[in-house]
Amino acid sequence: MGKETPLDRAVEKIGNLQPDVIIIDSDDPQVDLGMLVSTMMRQGVNVKVIGLNLNDNCLWIYRGEQRIAREVKDLLEAIQI
């Protein structure tokens, strides 16, 4: 079967909660955004993921889209996509 990891448990919790969107600090060295998204895809969890880099205000949107967040409204627009 395989060993359960903290990432697997996190994805399971996300799947149970079924949020509309998840916002993650993409510059956090403890979070591998690519691994999170691929694990979610593998487990069939369909949630919009936004990686927000707090150092340069870049938004990474789980559809391979990148934007620059200059204002709060930019983040709100990304959530609504």
C-alpha positions as CSV (number, residue, x, y, z in Angstrom):
1,M,0.0,0.0,0.0
2,G,2.5,2.6,1.0
3,K,3.4,4.7,4.0
4,E,1.0,7.5,4.9
5,T,2.8,10.9,5.0
6,P,1.7,14.2,6.6
7,L,1.0,15.4,3.0
8,D,-1.4,12.5,2.5
9,R,-3.2,13.3,5.8
10,A,-3.4,17.0,4.8
11,V,-4.9,16.1,1.4
12,E,-7.4,13.7,3.1
13,K,-8.5,16.5,5.4
14,I,-8.8,18.9,2.5
15,G,-10.9,16.4,0.7
16,N,-13.2,16.0,3.8
17,L,-13.6,19.7,4.3
18,Q,-14.2,20.4,0.5
19,P,-13.2,24.1,0.6
20,D,-13.7,26.3,-2.5
21,V,-10.1,27.5,-2.4
22,I,-6.8,26.9,-0.5
23,I,-4.3,29.7,-0.1
24,I,-0.8,28.6,0.7
25,D,2.4,30.5,1.3
26,S,4.4,29.2,-1.7
27,D,7.7,30.5,-0.3
28,D,7.3,28.3,2.8
29,P,10.2,25.7,2.6
30,Q,8.0,23.2,4.5
31,V,5.3,23.2,1.7
32,D,6.0,21.7,-1.7
33,L,3.2,23.2,-3.7
34,G,3.8,20.9,-6.7
35,M,3.7,17.8,-4.6
36,L,0.5,19.0,-2.9
37,V,-1.3,19.6,-6.2
38,S,-0.1,16.3,-7.6
39,T,-1.2,14.4,-4.5
40,M,-4.5,16.1,-4.6
41,M,-4.9,15.1,-8.3
42,R,-3.9,11.5,-7.6
43,Q,-6.4,11.3,-4.7
44,G,-9.2,12.9,-6.7
45,V,-9.4,16.1,-4.6
46,N,-10.6,18.9,-6.8
47,V,-9.9,22.2,-5.0
48,K,-8.5,25.4,-6.4
49,V,-5.1,26.0,-4.9
50,I,-3.5,29.4,-4.8
51,G,0.2,29.7,-3.9
52,L,1.0,33.2,-2.6
53,N,4.6,34.2,-2.3
54,L,4.6,36.9,0.4
55,N,8.1,38.1,-0.6
56,D,7.3,39.1,-4.2
57,N,3.5,39.0,-4.2
58,C,3.4,36.4,-7.0
59,L,0.3,34.2,-7.2
60,W,0.5,30.7,-8.5
61,I,-2.9,29.4,-9.4
62,Y,-3.4,25.7,-9.6
63,R,-4.1,25.8,-13.4
64,G,-0.6,26.8,-14.2
65,E,-1.4,30.5,-14.2
66,Q,0.9,33.1,-12.6
67,R,-0.1,36.6,-11.7
68,I,1.4,39.5,-9.8
69,A,-0.6,40.6,-6.7
70,R,-0.2,44.4,-6.4
71,E,-3.4,44.9,-4.3
72,V,-5.8,42.8,-2.2
73,K,-8.2,42.9,-5.1
74,D,-5.7,40.9,-7.2
75,L,-5.9,38.1,-4.6
76,L,-9.7,38.3,-4.6
77,E,-9.8,38.1,-8.4
78,A,-7.6,34.9,-8.3
79,I,-10.0,33.3,-5.8
80,Q,-13.0,34.0,-8.1
81,I,-11.3,32.5,-11.2
